[in-house]
Amino acid sequence: MAAQDYDVAIVGGGPAGLTAGIYCSRYGLRTVIIEKMMGGAQVINTERIENYPGLPNGIPGAEFGPMLQDHAMKAGASVKLAEASRVGLSGDHRTVSTDDGDILAKAVIIAAGSSLRKLGIPGEDGYTGNGVSHCATCDGPLFSGTVVGVVGGGDTAADEALTLTKYVERVILFHRRDRLRAQQVLQDRVRTNTKIETVWNTEVRQIVGTNTVTSVQVRNVVTRLDNEVDLAGLFIYIGLEPNSAMVREVVRVDRAGHIEVDAWMQTSRQGIFAAGDIRQGSAAQLITSAGDGATAAIAAHRYIAGVQWARR
């Protein structure tokens, strides 16, 4: 199968990728957005977005994501439902290998985002989908009337714990430090919600169950005392792992796998850009990802306009 030819190929259909698609298309560039999920990617799992400018009343992620994709498509971008596995080089062009064929482009924008980091403890993989989850909006209703745990201390952990209180009897929030890292507004909501109990200085060390999760074994990192807590489910939000494996052989990444970029989202390889929380130094926020996408698109347009392309 011959490679499909575009001016710009964007890997990732989250806020960074879709914003890049809008801008590239408005510049008149033949643009394709490659996404393995649906429009918005992980943002669709957010119960309610409250910190995006111009939306003071908030909006469900499941509504916001498709709106972004619709905007990109109306601007002229094509959306390809496929999973990208590798970004490579083909002369002056760049290639993106997917499970639905190869794509050839003058420039590539990597906006593939991140995956939720695992705890790496016994029972985690075995009970994923059977009591272990990473999405309160998706799975919260399955735990109606039960006690569940949340691991983490950032924005996502706090927000998902609050979401779970709509469904469950009680949420136990385990955090290995003595204070949360979440935005103050989320900390205040967690503190005043009577359904949430925060257990400080505690790490989850093992997930226990039969067919599904029944409890977790925990340790206080200060006293070193162990305990077992009965739970029907555990929701894990301890950070993100950049989805950069597809491009690590081509561009520079840091020790954590984030792609190194300059102020214009240009990577160490000309014609390859990175945007969103996959890049080094990202604030990992919806609005900053959108800004990265716009910046990368403008930079890609300038790059393409400045190259003398051979006729193909």
Solvent accessible surface area in square Angstrom, and as a share of the most:
residue,aa,sasa,rsa
1,M,199,0.89
2,A,89,0.69
3,A,45,0.35
4,Q,63,0.28
5,D,63,0.33
6,Y,41,0.16
7,D,13,0.07
8,V,0,0.00
9,A,0,0.00
10,I,0,0.00
11,V,6,0.03
12,G,6,0.06
13,G,1,0.01
14,G,9,0.09
15,P,20,0.13
16,A,6,0.05
17,G,0,0.00
18,L,1,0.00
19,T,16,0.09
20,A,0,0.00
21,G,0,0.00
22,I,15,0.08
23,Y,86,0.33
24,C,0,0.00
25,S,13,0.09
26,R,185,0.68
27,Y,92,0.35
28,G,63,0.61
29,L,21,0.11
30,R,120,0.44
31,T,3,0.02
32,V,1,0.01
33,I,1,0.00
34,I,3,0.01
35,E,15,0.07
36,K,127,0.54
37,M,75,0.33
38,M,99,0.44
39,G,4,0.04
40,G,0,0.00
41,A,17,0.13
42,Q,80,0.36
43,V,18,0.10
44,I,27,0.14
45,N,47,0.24
46,T,41,0.24
47,E,42,0.19
48,R,104,0.38
49,I,9,0.05
50,E,91,0.41
51,N,80,0.41
52,Y,49,0.18
53,P,87,0.55
54,G,73,0.70
55,L,51,0.26
56,P,122,0.77
57,N,129,0.66
58,G,12,0.12
59,I,13,0.07
60,P,44,0.27
61,G,0,0.00
62,A,65,0.50
63,E,91,0.41
64,F,11,0.05
65,G,0,0.00
66,P,50,0.31
67,M,99,0.44
68,L,23,0.11
69,Q,43,0.19
70,D,65,0.34
71,H,99,0.44
72,A,0,0.00
73,M,97,0.43
74,K,159,0.67
75,A,32,0.25
76,G,53,0.51
77,A,6,0.05
78,S,51,0.33
79,V,37,0.22
80,K,26,0.11
81,L,127,0.63
82,A,7,0.06
83,E,87,0.39
84,A,14,0.11
85,S,75,0.48
86,R,122,0.44
87,V,0,0.00
88,G,1,0.01
89,L,80,0.40
90,S,45,0.29
91,G,71,0.68
92,D,82,0.42
93,H,7,0.03
94,R,17,0.06
95,T,25,0.15
96,V,0,0.00
97,S,29,0.19
98,T,16,0.09
99,D,113,0.59
100,D,73,0.38
101,G,21,0.20
102,D,66,0.34
103,I,0,0.00
104,L,16,0.08
105,A,0,0.00
106,K,41,0.17
107,A,0,0.00
108,V,0,0.00
109,I,0,0.00
110,I,0,0.00
111,A,7,0.06
112,A,25,0.20
113,G,20,0.19
114,S,7,0.04
115,S,50,0.32
116,L,49,0.24
117,R,86,0.31
118,K,117,0.50
119,L,43,0.21
120,G,68,0.66
121,I,30,0.15
122,P,82,0.52
123,G,25,0.24
124,E,4,0.02
125,D,97,0.50
126,G,61,0.59
127,Y,35,0.13
128,T,71,0.41
129,G,68,0.65
130,N,72,0.37
131,G,9,0.08
132,V,4,0.02
133,S,8,0.05
134,H,52,0.23
135,C,13,0.08
136,A,0,0.00
137,T,44,0.26
138,C,70,0.42
139,D,39,0.20
140,G,0,0.00
141,P,67,0.42
142,L,140,0.70
143,F,23,0.09
144,S,78,0.50
145,G,49,0.47
146,T,45,0.26
147,V,31,0.18
148,V,0,0.00
149,G,0,0.00
150,V,0,0.00
151,V,11,0.06
152,G,6,0.05
153,G,1,0.01
154,G,13,0.13
155,D,39,0.20
156,T,69,0.40
157,A,1,0.01
158,A,1,0.00
159,D,38,0.20
160,E,12,0.05
161,A,0,0.00
162,L,26,0.13
163,T,5,0.03
164,L,0,0.00
165,T,15,0.08
166,K,131,0.55
167,Y,62,0.24
168,V,2,0.01
169,E,107,0.48
170,R,90,0.33
171,V,0,0.00
172,I,8,0.04
173,L,1,0.00
174,F,1,0.01
175,H,6,0.03
176,R,122,0.45
177,R,114,0.42
178,D,88,0.46
179,R,172,0.63
180,L,14,0.07
181,R,133,0.49
182,A,5,0.04
183,Q,73,0.33
184,Q,109,0.49
185,V,78,0.45
186,L,14,0.07
187,Q,42,0.19
188,D,47,0.25
189,R,97,0.35
190,V,6,0.03
191,R,162,0.59
192,T,97,0.57
193,N,42,0.22
194,T,139,0.81
195,K,76,0.32
196,I,19,0.10
197,E,78,0.35
198,T,35,0.20
199,V,42,0.24
200,W,98,0.34
201,N,37,0.19
202,T,7,0.04
203,E,40,0.18
204,V,7,0.04
205,R,98,0.36
206,Q,65,0.29
207,I,4,0.02
208,V,42,0.24
209,G,22,0.21
210,T,112,0.65
211,N,133,0.68
212,T,67,0.39
213,V,5,0.03
214,T,64,0.37
215,S,4,0.03
216,V,0,0.00
217,Q,69,0.31
218,V,9,0.05
219,R,53,0.19
220,N,42,0.22
221,V,37,0.21
222,V,104,0.60
223,T,76,0.44
224,R,135,0.49
225,L,127,0.63
226,D,91,0.47
227,N,96,0.49
228,E,90,0.40
229,V,29,0.17
230,D,113,0.58
231,L,8,0.04
232,A,34,0.26
233,G,0,0.00
234,L,0,0.00
235,F,0,0.00
236,I,0,0.00
237,Y,8,0.03
238,I,46,0.23
239,G,27,0.26
240,L,55,0.27
241,E,75,0.34
242,P,7,0.05
243,N,49,0.25
244,S,0,0.00
245,A,81,0.63
246,M,29,0.13
247,V,0,0.00
248,R,106,0.39
249,E,154,0.69
250,V,21,0.12
251,V,8,0.05
252,R,151,0.55
253,V,42,0.24
254,D,35,0.18
255,R,253,0.92
256,A,55,0.43
257,G,2,0.02
258,H,42,0.19
259,I,0,0.00
260,E,50,0.23
261,V,34,0.20
262,D,75,0.39
263,A,87,0.67
264,W,110,0.38
265,M,15,0.07
266,Q,25,0.11
267,T,9,0.05
268,S,50,0.32
269,R,92,0.34
270,Q,110,0.49
271,G,0,0.00
272,I,0,0.00
273,F,3,0.01
274,A,0,0.00
275,A,1,0.00
276,G,3,0.03
277,D,32,0.17
278,I,0,0.00
279,R,40,0.14
280,Q,74,0.33
281,G,70,0.67
282,S,27,0.18
283,A,61,0.47
284,A,48,0.37
285,Q,62,0.28
286,L,29,0.14
287,I,77,0.39
288,T,49,0.29
289,S,12,0.08
290,A,10,0.08
291,G,38,0.36
292,D,10,0.05
293,G,0,0.00
294,A,17,0.13
295,T,33,0.19
296,A,0,0.00
297,A,0,0.00
298,I,40,0.20
299,A,9,0.07
300,A,0,0.00
301,H,52,0.23
302,R,139,0.51
303,Y,37,0.14
304,I,16,0.08
305,A,75,0.58
306,G,64,0.61
307,V,42,0.24
308,Q,171,0.76
309,W,53,0.18
310,A,77,0.60
311,R,240,0.87
312,R,180,0.66
